[in-house]
Amino acid sequence: MALARFLRSCEEISPRLLTADPDIIAPLCTDWTRRMTGKALGLVRPSNEEELAAVVGAAVEEGVQLQLQGGNTSLVAGATPLGDTVLVTSARMRAVQEPDLVSLSITAEAGATAAEVNAALAPHRLKLGVDLASRDSATIGGMVATNAGGIHVVRYGSMRAQLLGIRLVTPAQGAIGRLSPLYKDNTGPHLAAIAAGSEGTFGMVVAAALRAVPVLSESVVALMSFPSFSAVAEAVRRIRLSPAVSALEFMTASGMDLVSRHLGRTPPVAGAVYLLAEFESAFPLLDHVAAVVDDASPSTSALAFDRRGRAELWRWREAHTEAIATAGIAHKMDVSLPISRLEEFVEWVEGPFAADNPDLHIYLFGHLGDGNVHVNLVGAESDDLATDEAVLSKAAAMGGSISAEHGIGRLKAPLLHLVRTSSEIAALRALKDAFDPDGILNSGVLLPSRTGGHAISGVAPGRLA
Ligand SMILES: Cc1cc2nc3c(=O)[nH]c(=O)nc-3n(C[C@H](O)[C@H](O)[C@H](O)COP(=O)(O)OP(=O)(O)OC[C@H]3O[C@@H](n4cnc5c(N)ncnc54)[C@H](O)[C@@H]3O)c2cc1C
């Protein structure tokens, strides 16, 4: 049988590659939100590029489906294995090189977490330009594959903007790409940019060369409250003009109440809508931030200058995802809007949409500086796609995107047509066919499955077929 031959090949590549230990495999088969559970026919843990290339080669030879996984923090079931698939994890490929202090760059293997890369950069007063609340688990490979965004996109851009070089193992080409820290390389389309956001459907990231940015000595965090979203929208317009802004996040009262109960604390300011702004500079910031906050005209504000105070204010924003997870299994819609239409979108969610769905608890927060709203719905059935579709269709109709940063994964693959024309989907399929002609990688992720067999609709709640 093809699967047995594949597993035998893996044993021949290295006796350490395969595991069938259910205690190791089981937690990797449920996604972070607990909305989806699949199963894996086995788990392969390559330690280096050679082993990975041999595994992918054997899978092509035997026609075995592979599901790639990094830190398993995907919020769109992109890393959850389907029934007839073997899970391949980057967990053993996590070497981080010493930073290149002249190029201001660092090279790390795919399985290294964002926190591990930052730990290597910190002694040199450097850091990654991308930071996210899942930093202790999210891996470089997963972050490239999803083109992760996070809290500093407003200043440094998303993962694609950090990528200088890449090594990738694809089913058709084997190991390709290079890791030189070249800031400029116009020898055709940039392979790293093509891989960014491809969600593991073109190949598995082995390692990436990334930009490093300086840690700035001055940092101030402001938590502000406002009576309405329209007041916040005006404040954002003003704050975005500050060259020192490095994060601009928003939360609403329902989410802050939940976080307050979760943390057992009371927020230092109170209002209907909250804005968290971070300012960073190599120059003194006190007068500048005081003037910016004053100009933003919040009802109340709290400023923090020291590391502990800043972390405490950030906790109000970053604890949202974990607090919502304690309230139930959330449907997570990660949309972006033209910033000029954010207010209209939020009013629609809190107005007509909420009225049509009185049983749902709605929590909104997000990266306001990037026009990115995370719509969290607690109370809908796991396989209820209609509520997801209503929110995503609205965002698309308003000129937005159905995925600002989490990707399409399996959850949104059937809805890709909301933002991509059939010609654009055909172009994506042509790229997929060039890298993975037999379709062995991450079937059903990003692109709707050709057979429809992996679509999420119609499956029992909480389970992938
Ligand atoms: C608390 C919390 C906060 C979050 N905040 C943010 C945020 O601010 N911004 C943001 O963008 N995301 C955020 N996320 C989502 C998630 O952390 C990101 O999508 C992250 O990039 C996923 O990395 P991972 O290693 O966990 O990948 P996984 O979840 O393991 O996989 C994600 C996708 O990448 C593919 N993949 C994984 N490794 C590789 C590889 N080596 N090569 C090719 N493909 C691969 C998988 O097949 C899958 O399709 C958050 C998640 C949580 C739980």
The ligand as an SDF file (V2000), in Angstrom:
LIG
                    3D

 53 58  0  0  0  0  0  0  0  0999 V2000
   -3.3060   34.5450   20.6140 C   0  0  0  0  0  0  0  0  0  0  0  0
   -3.0820   34.6570   19.1280 C   0  0  0  0  0  0  0  0  0  0  0  0
   -2.7680   35.8930   18.5790 C   0  0  0  0  0  0  0  0  0  0  0  0
   -2.5390   36.0060   17.2150 C   0  0  0  0  0  0  0  0  0  0  0  0
   -2.2250   37.2360   16.7010 N   0  0  0  0  0  0  0  0  0  0  0  0
   -1.9410   37.3510   15.3960 C   0  0  0  0  0  0  0  0  0  0  0  0
   -1.5750   38.6190   14.8490 C   0  0  0  0  0  0  0  0  0  0  0  0
   -1.5600   39.6270   15.5230 O   0  0  0  0  0  0  0  0  0  0  0  0
   -1.2580   38.6560   13.5380 N   0  0  0  0  0  0  0  0  0  0  0  0
   -1.2840   37.5500   12.7410 C   0  0  0  0  0  0  0  0  0  0  0  0
   -0.9640   37.6560   11.5530 O   0  0  0  0  0  0  0  0  0  0  0  0
   -1.6610   36.3500   13.2260 N   0  0  0  0  0  0  0  0  0  0  0  0
   -1.9770   36.2260   14.5220 C   0  0  0  0  0  0  0  0  0  0  0  0
   -2.3500   34.9980   15.0150 N   0  0  0  0  0  0  0  0  0  0  0  0
   -2.4640   33.8300   14.1100 C   0  0  0  0  0  0  0  0  0  0  0  0
   -1.1900   32.9530   14.0150 C   0  0  0  0  0  0  0  0  0  0  0  0
   -0.3940   33.0690   15.1680 O   0  0  0  0  0  0  0  0  0  0  0  0
   -0.3980   33.3140   12.7600 C   0  0  0  0  0  0  0  0  0  0  0  0
   -1.1500   33.0090   11.6180 O   0  0  0  0  0  0  0  0  0  0  0  0
    0.9780   32.6080   12.6780 C   0  0  0  0  0  0  0  0  0  0  0  0
    1.6780   33.1490   11.5810 O   0  0  0  0  0  0  0  0  0  0  0  0
    0.8760   31.1050   12.5020 C   0  0  0  0  0  0  0  0  0  0  0  0
    2.1510   30.5300   12.7670 O   0  0  0  0  0  0  0  0  0  0  0  0
    2.2720   28.9960   13.2030 P   0  0  0  0  0  0  0  0  0  0  0  0
    3.6970   28.6380   13.2840 O   0  0  0  0  0  0  0  0  0  0  0  0
    1.4680   28.7320   14.4210 O   0  0  0  0  0  0  0  0  0  0  0  0
    1.6260   28.2760   11.9460 O   0  0  0  0  0  0  0  0  0  0  0  0
    0.5690   27.0910   11.9170 P   0  0  0  0  0  0  0  0  0  0  0  0
   -0.6670   27.4730   12.6380 O   0  0  0  0  0  0  0  0  0  0  0  0
    1.2040   25.8190   12.3140 O   0  0  0  0  0  0  0  0  0  0  0  0
    0.2730   27.0600   10.3440 O   0  0  0  0  0  0  0  0  0  0  0  0
   -0.3280   28.1410    9.6830 C   0  0  0  0  0  0  0  0  0  0  0  0
   -0.2650   27.8720    8.1710 C   0  0  0  0  0  0  0  0  0  0  0  0
    1.0980   27.8880    7.7400 O   0  0  0  0  0  0  0  0  0  0  0  0
    1.4610   26.6110    7.1810 C   0  0  0  0  0  0  0  0  0  0  0  0
    2.8280   26.3410    7.6220 N   0  0  0  0  0  0  0  0  0  0  0  0
    3.2850   26.1980    8.8850 C   0  0  0  0  0  0  0  0  0  0  0  0
    4.6220   26.0090    8.8830 N   0  0  0  0  0  0  0  0  0  0  0  0
    5.0030   26.0340    7.5860 C   0  0  0  0  0  0  0  0  0  0  0  0
    6.2560   25.9080    6.9280 C   0  0  0  0  0  0  0  0  0  0  0  0
    7.4010   25.6990    7.5810 N   0  0  0  0  0  0  0  0  0  0  0  0
    6.2710   26.0080    5.5840 N   0  0  0  0  0  0  0  0  0  0  0  0
    5.1370   26.2210    4.8750 C   0  0  0  0  0  0  0  0  0  0  0  0
    3.9280   26.3290    5.4350 N   0  0  0  0  0  0  0  0  0  0  0  0
    3.8690   26.2480    6.7870 C   0  0  0  0  0  0  0  0  0  0  0  0
    0.4290   25.6310    7.7250 C   0  0  0  0  0  0  0  0  0  0  0  0
    0.2750   24.5290    6.8660 O   0  0  0  0  0  0  0  0  0  0  0  0
   -0.8070   26.4980    7.7940 C   0  0  0  0  0  0  0  0  0  0  0  0
   -1.4260   26.5950    6.5310 O   0  0  0  0  0  0  0  0  0  0  0  0
   -2.6210   34.8650   16.3820 C   0  0  0  0  0  0  0  0  0  0  0  0
   -2.9430   33.6150   16.9300 C   0  0  0  0  0  0  0  0  0  0  0  0
   -3.1740   33.5090   18.2930 C   0  0  0  0  0  0  0  0  0  0  0  0
   -3.4990   32.1570   18.8550 C   0  0  0  0  0  0  0  0  0  0  0  0
  1  2  1  0
  2  3  1  0
  2 52  2  0
  3  4  2  0
  4  5  1  0
  4 50  1  0
  5  6  2  0
  6  7  1  0
  6 13  1  0
  7  8  2  0
  7  9  1  0
  9 10  1  0
 10 11  2  0
 10 12  1  0
 12 13  2  0
 13 14  1  0
 14 15  1  0
 14 50  1  0
 15 16  1  0
 16 17  1  0
 16 18  1  0
 18 19  1  0
 18 20  1  0
 20 21  1  0
 20 22  1  0
 22 23  1  0
 23 24  1  0
 24 25  2  0
 24 26  1  0
 24 27  1  0
 27 28  1  0
 28 29  2  0
 28 30  1  0
 28 31  1  0
 31 32  1  0
 32 33  1  0
 33 34  1  0
 33 48  1  0
 34 35  1  0
 35 36  1  0
 35 46  1  0
 36 37  1  0
 36 45  1  0
 37 38  2  0
 38 39  1  0
 39 40  1  0
 39 45  2  0
 40 41  1  0
 40 42  2  0
 42 43  1  0
 43 44  2  0
 44 45  1  0
 46 47  1  0
 46 48  1  0
 48 49  1  0
 50 51  2  0
 51 52  1  0
 52 53  1  0
M  END
$$$$
